[in-house]
Amino acid sequence: MTRLILVLGDQLSDDLSALREAKDGDVVVMAEVMDEASYVRHHPKKIAFLFAAMRKFAEHLRDKGFTVAYTRLDDPENSQKIGGELLRRAAEHDASEVIATEPGEWRLIDILTYLPITVRQLPDDRFYASHKDFQDWAEGRKELRMEWFYREMRRRTGLLMEDDEPAGGQWNYDHDNRKSAEADLFREGPPRFEPDRITLEVLDLVEQRFPDNFGDLRPFDYATDRQGALKVLRHFIDNSLDEFGPYQDAMLQDDPHLHHSILSPYINAGLLSPREVCDRVAKAYAEGKVRLNSAEGFIRQILGWREYMRGIYFMQGPDYTNRNELGHDRDLPPLYWGAETRMNCLSQAVGQTQRLAYAHHIQRLMITGNFALLSGIDPHQVHEWYLEVYLDAYEWVEAPNVIGMSQFADGGIVGSKPYVSSGNYISKMSDYCKHCSYKVTAKTGKDACPFNLLYWDFLVRHRERFQKNPRISRIYGTWDRMDADKRKTIRAEAADFLKRMDAGETV
């Protein structure tokens, strides 16, 4: 009896558990459907990247001998739903069962679970940690801190370990990785790829079907197959990894990539495996090609944060994206969609996102995320914005990063304190403030950096919750020692700023 093997757009891996189950006579089903392309208004580059990569992966599978039933978005027979395409292909091939690798989103898991055909969902073992591994680690712990999970993963994998001890005698090297960067005309960015015939066809399709989505579709220069992704990986290790560590938190308005790898889109879509990436980075360190703090800082992003975020997402369940422990309810302002703003840091981060569908982790956490948290923006709206605008965003990894780490909407499951800062941090780590209409050194008045005002306003609004938090409690002492008139002015100017922003004024 024929079976269907489902391959989703973020499962473009030869070593997919569903593909390993395939037998002669089975049919691989892949489909570009409007339901997946529009459940949020994805950046056009993200849609184009996935459709082009899917088409090429389908051809790759055919070359390997698989029978592939592929549905293009503009196919007149397309039901425009994953479930609909599975049922259509089941009728077409007289199939009675679907073999799938578990999706990375509760919404899709439910679709497959309740489909009126037998669907066997296999574990997605492309990750280091299974759901059970994470649950076993978390059991009995009062706090689920990433650092402790990361150390356990280091021990289990042996990555950057010397016998039973971490290489260099330390588990992480954060203190070495907080340098600001300077402009460098000779710094190499990631490779760029000229669109081929398949990619050009997809670009035309996306341009036609998604003309109003936020983001620039062209120019498009991302890789869309495994060979290109491997080239990006090699280039990063050979040219950027050694300097990645010290400058991973830095931001420059004329250099969007600095020493970052831009590998997350390829890893999250399946074109690269996290294991091969971490192994190659560890090998580069072992061979003396890169410094330890850079190798460790990069591996922690994958072995630590990436695996930890997936564990949190599946442990917390389908309602995690609706968490709002701080009760924030302000609508996402137009500046997140490219409206004019006097705040240069936000203008740069959003503008870069619009052009590239990319921003690195500090731009996301300490610029766009920090501002949303300080302003009291509805975390679900913030979550959907991140899911929409970034090439590497899939709910299993994006939601805990936003709901938990960025917006503290889960009440402290991911982070022990809210990631908030005044303008001083942004000034220290970037050149944004040098080109801003506001003055980062001004604490009050018409030229005062809004981050300075909103920082204190946020802390005062949530004092009952945070004043006993050992990581930030001392900050309240600074507030209490301020002159009473200054405190009053800060609160009033913060309220005025938010009122003007809510009214649609340029702020």
BALUMMI-557991 format. One line per field, with one value per residue (C-alpha): residue number from 0; residue in one letter; x, y, z. Coordinates in steps of 0.02 Angstrom, whole numbers, plus 50000, padded with zeros to 5 digits. Example, Ala and Ser with C-alpha at 12.3 -4.5 7.8 and 13.67 -1.06 7.14 Angstrom:
n <- (0 | 1)
res <- (A | S)
xx <- (50615 | 50684)
yy <- (49775 | 49947)
zz <- (50390 | 50357)
This chain:
n <- (0 | 1 | 2 | 3 | 4 | 5 | 6 | 7 | 8 | 9 | 10 | 11 | 12 | 13 | 14 | 15 | 16 | 17 | 18 | 19 | 20 | 21 | 22 | 23 | 24 | 25 | 26 | 27 | 28 | 29 | 30 | 31 | 32 | 33 | 34 | 35 | 36 | 37 | 38 | 39 | 40 | 41 | 42 | 43 | 44 | 45 | 46 | 47 | 48 | 49 | 50 | 51 | 52 | 53 | 54 | 55 | 56 | 57 | 58 | 59 | 60 | 61 | 62 | 63 | 64 | 65 | 66 | 67 | 68 | 69 | 70 | 71 | 72 | 73 | 74 | 75 | 76 | 77 | 78 | 79 | 80 | 81 | 82 | 83 | 84 | 85 | 86 | 87 | 88 | 89 | 90 | 91 | 92 | 93 | 94 | 95 | 96 | 97 | 98 | 99 | 100 | 101 | 102 | 103 | 104 | 105 | 106 | 107 | 108 | 109 | 110 | 111 | 112 | 113 | 114 | 115 | 116 | 117 | 118 | 119 | 120 | 121 | 122 | 123 | 124 | 125 | 126 | 127 | 128 | 129 | 130 | 131 | 132 | 133 | 134 | 135 | 136 | 137 | 138 | 139 | 140 | 141 | 142 | 143 | 144 | 145 | 146 | 147 | 148 | 149 | 150 | 151 | 152 | 153 | 154 | 155 | 156 | 157 | 158 | 159 | 160 | 161 | 162 | 163 | 164 | 165 | 166 | 167 | 168 | 169 | 170 | 171 | 172 | 173 | 174 | 175 | 176 | 177 | 178 | 179 | 180 | 181 | 182 | 183 | 184 | 185 | 186 | 187 | 188 | 189 | 190 | 191 | 192 | 193 | 194 | 195 | 196 | 197 | 198 | 199 | 200 | 201 | 202 | 203 | 204 | 205 | 206 | 207 | 208 | 209 | 210 | 211 | 212 | 213 | 214 | 215 | 216 | 217 | 218 | 219 | 220 | 221 | 222 | 223 | 224 | 225 | 226 | 227 | 228 | 229 | 230 | 231 | 232 | 233 | 234 | 235 | 236 | 237 | 238 | 239 | 240 | 241 | 242 | 243 | 244 | 245 | 246 | 247 | 248 | 249 | 250 | 251 | 252 | 253 | 254 | 255 | 256 | 257 | 258 | 259 | 260 | 261 | 262 | 263 | 264 | 265 | 266 | 267 | 268 | 269 | 270 | 271 | 272 | 273 | 274 | 275 | 276 | 277 | 278 | 279 | 280 | 281 | 282 | 283 | 284 | 285 | 286 | 287 | 288 | 289 | 290 | 291 | 292 | 293 | 294 | 295 | 296 | 297 | 298 | 299 | 300 | 301 | 302 | 303 | 304 | 305 | 306 | 307 | 308 | 309 | 310 | 311 | 312 | 313 | 314 | 315 | 316 | 317 | 318 | 319 | 320 | 321 | 322 | 323 | 324 | 325 | 326 | 327 | 328 | 329 | 330 | 331 | 332 | 333 | 334 | 335 | 336 | 337 | 338 | 339 | 340 | 341 | 342 | 343 | 344 | 345 | 346 | 347 | 348 | 349 | 350 | 351 | 352 | 353 | 354 | 355 | 356 | 357 | 358 | 359 | 360 | 361 | 362 | 363 | 364 | 365 | 366 | 367 | 368 | 369 | 370 | 371 | 372 | 373 | 374 | 375 | 376 | 377 | 378 | 379 | 380 | 381 | 382 | 383 | 384 | 385 | 386 | 387 | 388 | 389 | 390 | 391 | 392 | 393 | 394 | 395 | 396 | 397 | 398 | 399 | 400 | 401 | 402 | 403 | 404 | 405 | 406 | 407 | 408 | 409 | 410 | 411 | 412 | 413 | 414 | 415 | 416 | 417 | 418 | 419 | 420 | 421 | 422 | 423 | 424 | 425 | 426 | 427 | 428 | 429 | 430 | 431 | 432 | 433 | 434 | 435 | 436 | 437 | 438 | 439 | 440 | 441 | 442 | 443 | 444 | 445 | 446 | 447 | 448 | 449 | 450 | 451 | 452 | 453 | 454 | 455 | 456 | 457 | 458 | 459 | 460 | 461 | 462 | 463 | 464 | 465 | 466 | 467 | 468 | 469 | 470 | 471 | 472 | 473 | 474 | 475 | 476 | 477 | 478 | 479 | 480 | 481 | 482 | 483 | 484 | 485 | 486 | 487 | 488 | 489 | 490 | 491 | 492 | 493 | 494 | 495 | 496 | 497 | 498 | 499 | 500 | 501 | 502 | 503 | 504 | 505 | 506)
res <- (M | T | R | L | I | L | V | L | G | D | Q | L | S | D | D | L | S | A | L | R | E | A | K | D | G | D | V | V | V | M | A | E | V | M | D | E | A | S | Y | V | R | H | H | P | K | K | I | A | F | L | F | A | A | M | R | K | F | A | E | H | L | R | D | K | G | F | T | V | A | Y | T | R | L | D | D | P | E | N | S | Q | K | I | G | G | E | L | L | R | R | A | A | E | H | D | A | S | E | V | I | A | T | E | P | G | E | W | R | L | I | D | I | L | T | Y | L | P | I | T | V | R | Q | L | P | D | D | R | F | Y | A | S | H | K | D | F | Q | D | W | A | E | G | R | K | E | L | R | M | E | W | F | Y | R | E | M | R | R | R | T | G | L | L | M | E | D | D | E | P | A | G | G | Q | W | N | Y | D | H | D | N | R | K | S | A | E | A | D | L | F | R | E | G | P | P | R | F | E | P | D | R | I | T | L | E | V | L | D | L | V | E | Q | R | F | P | D | N | F | G | D | L | R | P | F | D | Y | A | T | D | R | Q | G | A | L | K | V | L | R | H | F | I | D | N | S | L | D | E | F | G | P | Y | Q | D | A | M | L | Q | D | D | P | H | L | H | H | S | I | L | S | P | Y | I | N | A | G | L | L | S | P | R | E | V | C | D | R | V | A | K | A | Y | A | E | G | K | V | R | L | N | S | A | E | G | F | I | R | Q | I | L | G | W | R | E | Y | M | R | G | I | Y | F | M | Q | G | P | D | Y | T | N | R | N | E | L | G | H | D | R | D | L | P | P | L | Y | W | G | A | E | T | R | M | N | C | L | S | Q | A | V | G | Q | T | Q | R | L | A | Y | A | H | H | I | Q | R | L | M | I | T | G | N | F | A | L | L | S | G | I | D | P | H | Q | V | H | E | W | Y | L | E | V | Y | L | D | A | Y | E | W | V | E | A | P | N | V | I | G | M | S | Q | F | A | D | G | G | I | V | G | S | K | P | Y | V | S | S | G | N | Y | I | S | K | M | S | D | Y | C | K | H | C | S | Y | K | V | T | A | K | T | G | K | D | A | C | P | F | N | L | L | Y | W | D | F | L | V | R | H | R | E | R | F | Q | K | N | P | R | I | S | R | I | Y | G | T | W | D | R | M | D | A | D | K | R | K | T | I | R | A | E | A | A | D | F | L | K | R | M | D | A | G | E | T | V)
xx <- (50000 | 50066 | 50109 | 50136 | 50295 | 50266 | 50412 | 50377 | 50468 | 50579 | 50622 | 50735 | 50856 | 50909 | 50920 | 50737 | 50655 | 50506 | 50620 | 50717 | 50553 | 50518 | 50505 | 50487 | 50317 | 50298 | 50264 | 50347 | 50224 | 50283 | 50170 | 50176 | 50010 | 49933 | 49884 | 50066 | 50122 | 49991 | 49943 | 50052 | 50110 | 50284 | 50425 | 50429 | 50611 | 50562 | 50425 | 50540 | 50682 | 50573 | 50483 | 50646 | 50731 | 50581 | 50580 | 50765 | 50751 | 50611 | 50724 | 50863 | 50747 | 50695 | 50879 | 50899 | 50759 | 50610 | 50440 | 50389 | 50217 | 50254 | 50120 | 50164 | 50071 | 49994 | 49940 | 49753 | 49724 | 49807 | 49691 | 49806 | 49811 | 49937 | 49795 | 49703 | 49856 | 49885 | 49706 | 49713 | 49874 | 49806 | 49657 | 49769 | 49889 | 49767 | 49869 | 49803 | 49940 | 50049 | 50222 | 50277 | 50414 | 50337 | 50316 | 50394 | 50229 | 50078 | 49961 | 50030 | 50041 | 49854 | 49817 | 49905 | 49833 | 49653 | 49667 | 49542 | 49682 | 49809 | 49959 | 50110 | 50214 | 50394 | 50512 | 50617 | 50786 | 50885 | 50901 | 51025 | 50891 | 50726 | 50570 | 50601 | 50782 | 50728 | 50587 | 50704 | 50828 | 50690 | 50605 | 50617 | 50707 | 50639 | 50720 | 50748 | 50902 | 50985 | 51160 | 51133 | 51051 | 51195 | 51325 | 51231 | 51229 | 51416 | 51447 | 51333 | 51404 | 51585 | 51589 | 51731 | 51766 | 51934 | 51900 | 51762 | 51807 | 51762 | 51900 | 51999 | 51927 | 51771 | 51597 | 51570 | 51669 | 51535 | 51652 | 51767 | 51625 | 51556 | 51665 | 51597 | 51651 | 51723 | 51687 | 51799 | 51789 | 51886 | 51774 | 51698 | 51512 | 51427 | 51430 | 51296 | 51210 | 51142 | 50966 | 50958 | 50812 | 50712 | 50739 | 50692 | 50530 | 50490 | 50531 | 50409 | 50275 | 50301 | 50302 | 50134 | 50048 | 50116 | 50135 | 50085 | 50187 | 50312 | 50488 | 50593 | 50591 | 50731 | 50878 | 50878 | 51049 | 51024 | 51074 | 50927 | 51007 | 51125 | 51277 | 51255 | 51224 | 51385 | 51477 | 51409 | 51466 | 51642 | 51655 | 51602 | 51727 | 51870 | 51837 | 51725 | 51719 | 51880 | 51815 | 51635 | 51655 | 51723 | 51603 | 51445 | 51347 | 51408 | 51298 | 51350 | 51223 | 51323 | 51375 | 51224 | 51322 | 51488 | 51559 | 51392 | 51369 | 51195 | 51178 | 51015 | 50902 | 50991 | 50996 | 50813 | 50756 | 50857 | 50988 | 51122 | 51117 | 51160 | 51277 | 51383 | 51393 | 51447 | 51568 | 51653 | 51668 | 51740 | 51862 | 51919 | 51958 | 52047 | 52156 | 52203 | 52113 | 51995 | 52000 | 51907 | 51789 | 51727 | 51703 | 51617 | 51508 | 51447 | 51418 | 51319 | 51199 | 51157 | 51190 | 51128 | 50999 | 50927 | 50901 | 50841 | 50712 | 50640 | 50629 | 50537 | 50416 | 50359 | 50360 | 50251 | 50119 | 50009 | 49952 | 50129 | 50114 | 49967 | 50063 | 50058 | 50116 | 50151 | 49980 | 50047 | 49913 | 49980 | 49965 | 50123 | 50161 | 50184 | 50371 | 50389 | 50323 | 50443 | 50353 | 50467 | 50546 | 50673 | 50752 | 50898 | 50927 | 50749 | 50754 | 50912 | 50854 | 50683 | 50755 | 50883 | 50746 | 50641 | 50784 | 50863 | 50736 | 50883 | 50944 | 51063 | 51017 | 51063 | 50969 | 50817 | 50836 | 50903 | 50831 | 50662 | 50626 | 50687 | 50582 | 50426 | 50447 | 50482 | 50332 | 50212 | 50167 | 50054 | 50177 | 50070 | 50081 | 50269 | 50280 | 50186 | 50296 | 50455 | 50375 | 50329 | 50485 | 50634 | 50700 | 50746 | 50586 | 50487 | 50372 | 50466 | 50620 | 50545 | 50406 | 50511 | 50641 | 50507 | 50375 | 50505 | 50672 | 50628 | 50458 | 50462 | 50282 | 50304 | 50341 | 50522 | 50527 | 50662 | 50743 | 50777 | 50753 | 50680 | 50804 | 50782 | 50907 | 50920 | 51004 | 51174 | 51188 | 51141 | 51269 | 51404 | 51373 | 51334 | 51361 | 51175 | 51170 | 51300 | 51177 | 51017 | 50901 | 50892 | 51038 | 51080 | 51159 | 51000 | 50891 | 50745 | 50687 | 50639 | 50805 | 50807 | 50830 | 50661 | 50748 | 50806 | 50630 | 50545 | 50673 | 50629 | 50445 | 50444 | 50535 | 50419 | 50262 | 50318 | 50402 | 50296 | 50353 | 50538 | 50597 | 50641 | 50726 | 50909 | 50972 | 50889 | 50830 | 50975 | 50917 | 50767 | 50885 | 50953 | 50776 | 50732 | 50886 | 50836 | 50764 | 50573 | 50547 | 50662 | 50566 | 50403 | 50473 | 50534 | 50364 | 50272 | 50386 | 50376 | 50186 | 50186 | 50301 | 50188 | 50033 | 50107 | 50163 | 49989 | 49915 | 50022 | 50140 | 50321 | 50423)
yy <- (50000 | 50172 | 50290 | 50478 | 50553 | 50735 | 50857 | 51033 | 51191 | 51193 | 51007 | 51012 | 50881 | 50714 | 50649 | 50686 | 50551 | 50541 | 50517 | 50381 | 50284 | 50294 | 50130 | 50090 | 50146 | 50287 | 50463 | 50617 | 50761 | 50941 | 51091 | 51280 | 51330 | 51497 | 51444 | 51429 | 51580 | 51695 | 51642 | 51790 | 51916 | 51846 | 51951 | 51923 | 51867 | 51730 | 51664 | 51670 | 51586 | 51441 | 51415 | 51416 | 51300 | 51182 | 51171 | 51132 | 51005 | 50917 | 50903 | 50838 | 50702 | 50652 | 50637 | 50518 | 50409 | 50470 | 50494 | 50672 | 50750 | 50936 | 51071 | 51247 | 51395 | 51439 | 51261 | 51271 | 51107 | 51174 | 51167 | 51296 | 51196 | 51065 | 50952 | 50976 | 50931 | 50773 | 50718 | 50760 | 50662 | 50518 | 50502 | 50521 | 50383 | 50275 | 50303 | 50260 | 50330 | 50484 | 50480 | 50650 | 50722 | 50821 | 51004 | 51143 | 51229 | 51177 | 51242 | 51120 | 50977 | 50998 | 51001 | 50835 | 50759 | 50789 | 50751 | 50616 | 50500 | 50406 | 50519 | 50452 | 50595 | 50545 | 50638 | 50774 | 50703 | 50835 | 50920 | 50872 | 50858 | 50765 | 50825 | 50691 | 50743 | 50920 | 50865 | 50749 | 50892 | 51012 | 50894 | 50955 | 51117 | 51279 | 51381 | 51325 | 51428 | 51407 | 51409 | 51248 | 51163 | 51218 | 51143 | 50979 | 50980 | 51016 | 50865 | 50755 | 50801 | 50828 | 50990 | 51102 | 50982 | 50919 | 50758 | 50811 | 50996 | 51138 | 51192 | 51333 | 51298 | 51405 | 51366 | 51532 | 51685 | 51820 | 51942 | 51936 | 51957 | 52130 | 52244 | 52384 | 52381 | 52508 | 52527 | 52420 | 52432 | 52269 | 52164 | 52026 | 52000 | 51835 | 51770 | 51834 | 51726 | 51780 | 51712 | 51565 | 51515 | 51431 | 51574 | 51704 | 51611 | 51612 | 51796 | 51838 | 51731 | 51810 | 51983 | 51947 | 51859 | 51957 | 52136 | 52220 | 52120 | 52219 | 52201 | 52218 | 52065 | 52125 | 52122 | 51940 | 51862 | 51719 | 51541 | 51426 | 51253 | 51150 | 51185 | 51371 | 51351 | 51251 | 51390 | 51516 | 51401 | 51382 | 51569 | 51608 | 51489 | 51545 | 51733 | 51787 | 51661 | 51713 | 51891 | 51838 | 51821 | 51991 | 52087 | 51979 | 52111 | 52262 | 52362 | 52475 | 52562 | 52542 | 52362 | 52249 | 52086 | 52124 | 51952 | 51861 | 51698 | 51722 | 51533 | 51527 | 51532 | 51380 | 51284 | 51319 | 51268 | 51107 | 51145 | 51134 | 51026 | 51101 | 50955 | 50984 | 51170 | 51147 | 51008 | 51117 | 51262 | 51149 | 51077 | 51252 | 51288 | 51121 | 51159 | 51329 | 51428 | 51524 | 51588 | 51495 | 51636 | 51647 | 51460 | 51446 | 51599 | 51533 | 51354 | 51420 | 51504 | 51334 | 51201 | 51315 | 51443 | 51358 | 51191 | 51274 | 51380 | 51227 | 51138 | 51284 | 51301 | 51120 | 51107 | 51262 | 51209 | 51291 | 51439 | 51503 | 51637 | 51714 | 51742 | 51922 | 51921 | 52108 | 52153 | 52254 | 52305 | 52447 | 52418 | 52396 | 52571 | 52609 | 52635 | 52445 | 52446 | 52577 | 52737 | 52884 | 52898 | 53016 | 52869 | 52820 | 52651 | 52595 | 52671 | 52575 | 52409 | 52414 | 52479 | 52340 | 52214 | 52283 | 52269 | 52104 | 52007 | 51998 | 52078 | 52000 | 51950 | 52112 | 52219 | 52109 | 52100 | 52270 | 52384 | 52326 | 52208 | 52328 | 52470 | 52361 | 52304 | 52478 | 52546 | 52413 | 52342 | 52189 | 52042 | 51940 | 52079 | 52088 | 51898 | 51903 | 52046 | 51946 | 51792 | 51894 | 51994 | 51878 | 51749 | 51628 | 51644 | 51487 | 51484 | 51351 | 51463 | 51636 | 51628 | 51588 | 51713 | 51849 | 51800 | 51740 | 51822 | 51986 | 52032 | 51943 | 51897 | 51722 | 51796 | 51738 | 51561 | 51604 | 51756 | 51794 | 51980 | 52087 | 52135 | 52323 | 52463 | 52650 | 52730 | 52709 | 52525 | 52564 | 52704 | 52590 | 52449 | 52547 | 52703 | 52737 | 52874 | 52979 | 53005 | 53024 | 53173 | 53138 | 53153 | 52994 | 53096 | 53198 | 53123 | 53244 | 53381 | 53386 | 53309 | 53169 | 52994 | 52906 | 52750 | 52851 | 52908 | 52742 | 52641 | 52726 | 52731 | 52543 | 52506 | 52618 | 52546 | 52370 | 52409 | 52289 | 52144 | 52186 | 52282 | 52119 | 52043 | 52026 | 52066 | 52236 | 52284 | 52405 | 52509 | 52563 | 52639 | 52752 | 52805 | 52840 | 52950 | 53060 | 53231 | 53220 | 53349 | 53253 | 53093 | 53183 | 53258 | 53087 | 53007 | 53152 | 53158 | 52969 | 52978 | 53119 | 53022 | 52869 | 52975 | 53055 | 52886 | 52814 | 52962 | 52921 | 53067 | 53048 | 53015)
zz <- (50000 | 49952 | 50093 | 50086 | 50158 | 50207 | 50195 | 50257 | 50205 | 50359 | 50344 | 50192 | 50259 | 50187 | 50365 | 50403 | 50508 | 50388 | 50238 | 50327 | 50340 | 50153 | 50056 | 49872 | 49812 | 49940 | 49877 | 49951 | 49965 | 49963 | 49939 | 49928 | 50007 | 50045 | 50220 | 50270 | 50169 | 50245 | 50422 | 50464 | 50333 | 50307 | 50237 | 50047 | 50058 | 50180 | 50066 | 49915 | 50010 | 50065 | 49899 | 49801 | 49926 | 49925 | 49736 | 49732 | 49872 | 49778 | 49626 | 49737 | 49805 | 49629 | 49583 | 49730 | 49666 | 49767 | 49689 | 49732 | 49716 | 49722 | 49721 | 49669 | 49740 | 49571 | 49530 | 49489 | 49583 | 49741 | 49892 | 49975 | 50138 | 50197 | 50253 | 50090 | 49987 | 50089 | 50064 | 49879 | 49854 | 49959 | 49842 | 49689 | 49743 | 49843 | 50000 | 50172 | 50285 | 50302 | 50379 | 50444 | 50550 | 50692 | 50641 | 50744 | 50779 | 50881 | 50746 | 50617 | 50741 | 50770 | 50584 | 50560 | 50719 | 50669 | 50484 | 50425 | 50373 | 50478 | 50509 | 50601 | 50670 | 50703 | 50820 | 50739 | 50787 | 50694 | 50864 | 50999 | 51134 | 51118 | 51208 | 51338 | 51359 | 51399 | 51513 | 51608 | 51631 | 51686 | 51809 | 51988 | 51946 | 52018 | 51880 | 51701 | 51663 | 51494 | 51567 | 51665 | 51517 | 51406 | 51523 | 51522 | 51331 | 51327 | 51438 | 51337 | 51167 | 51215 | 51117 | 51177 | 51321 | 51383 | 51477 | 51597 | 51601 | 51482 | 51364 | 51441 | 51613 | 51590 | 51528 | 51441 | 51392 | 51392 | 51478 | 51325 | 51201 | 51235 | 51131 | 51023 | 50841 | 50722 | 50538 | 50429 | 50240 | 50223 | 50335 | 50230 | 50238 | 50196 | 50017 | 49900 | 49771 | 49603 | 49582 | 49462 | 49351 | 49489 | 49610 | 49479 | 49443 | 49629 | 49646 | 49508 | 49591 | 49763 | 49687 | 49607 | 49752 | 49902 | 49840 | 50003 | 50129 | 50231 | 50166 | 50008 | 49897 | 49784 | 49777 | 49833 | 49864 | 49988 | 49949 | 49916 | 49917 | 50023 | 49915 | 49939 | 50126 | 50142 | 50054 | 50181 | 50323 | 50252 | 50224 | 50402 | 50479 | 50367 | 50372 | 50516 | 50657 | 50743 | 50767 | 50801 | 50988 | 51039 | 50927 | 50928 | 51026 | 50926 | 50806 | 50662 | 50553 | 50392 | 50425 | 50456 | 50465 | 50552 | 50597 | 50610 | 50517 | 50438 | 50455 | 50553 | 50398 | 50327 | 50491 | 50531 | 50357 | 50364 | 50232 | 50366 | 50522 | 50692 | 50723 | 50569 | 50605 | 50786 | 50740 | 50609 | 50730 | 50866 | 50738 | 50688 | 50871 | 50895 | 50744 | 50815 | 50679 | 50794 | 50972 | 51108 | 51158 | 50979 | 50957 | 51126 | 51098 | 50932 | 50989 | 51138 | 51017 | 50941 | 51074 | 51212 | 51160 | 51006 | 51093 | 51253 | 51163 | 51077 | 51244 | 51323 | 51177 | 51181 | 51371 | 51392 | 51266 | 51134 | 51242 | 51272 | 51138 | 51231 | 51393 | 51455 | 51636 | 51637 | 51567 | 51421 | 51296 | 51187 | 50999 | 50898 | 50829 | 50643 | 50664 | 50668 | 50490 | 50428 | 50478 | 50509 | 50681 | 50757 | 50852 | 50742 | 50824 | 50787 | 50614 | 50575 | 50648 | 50565 | 50401 | 50397 | 50435 | 50294 | 50169 | 50223 | 50329 | 50450 | 50609 | 50734 | 50911 | 50998 | 50873 | 50904 | 51094 | 51144 | 51009 | 50942 | 51089 | 51223 | 51154 | 51143 | 51324 | 51391 | 51296 | 51359 | 51189 | 51181 | 51179 | 51060 | 50931 | 50960 | 50937 | 50773 | 50709 | 50738 | 50660 | 50507 | 50471 | 50492 | 50370 | 50510 | 50612 | 50653 | 50802 | 50903 | 50911 | 50889 | 51019 | 51174 | 51119 | 51109 | 51237 | 51362 | 51338 | 51252 | 51327 | 51497 | 51459 | 51531 | 51702 | 51711 | 51643 | 51516 | 51595 | 51777 | 51742 | 51602 | 51466 | 51475 | 51462 | 51444 | 51296 | 51376 | 51328 | 51147 | 51142 | 51212 | 51088 | 50929 | 50827 | 50814 | 50945 | 50853 | 50711 | 50812 | 50831 | 51017 | 51138 | 51231 | 51371 | 51399 | 51536 | 51521 | 51402 | 51219 | 51163 | 51292 | 51223 | 51238 | 51303 | 51454 | 51495 | 51460 | 51557 | 51721 | 51679 | 51651 | 51814 | 51914 | 51833 | 51880 | 52044 | 52146 | 52038 | 52017 | 52170 | 52259 | 52107 | 52161 | 51987 | 51974 | 52149 | 52177 | 52028 | 52129 | 52255 | 52117 | 52075 | 52256 | 52277 | 52130 | 52163 | 52176 | 52040 | 51922 | 51952 | 51917 | 51756 | 51694 | 51721 | 51640 | 51488 | 51466 | 51471 | 51345 | 51228 | 51233 | 51209 | 51053 | 50987 | 51014 | 50921 | 50769 | 50785 | 50730 | 50885)
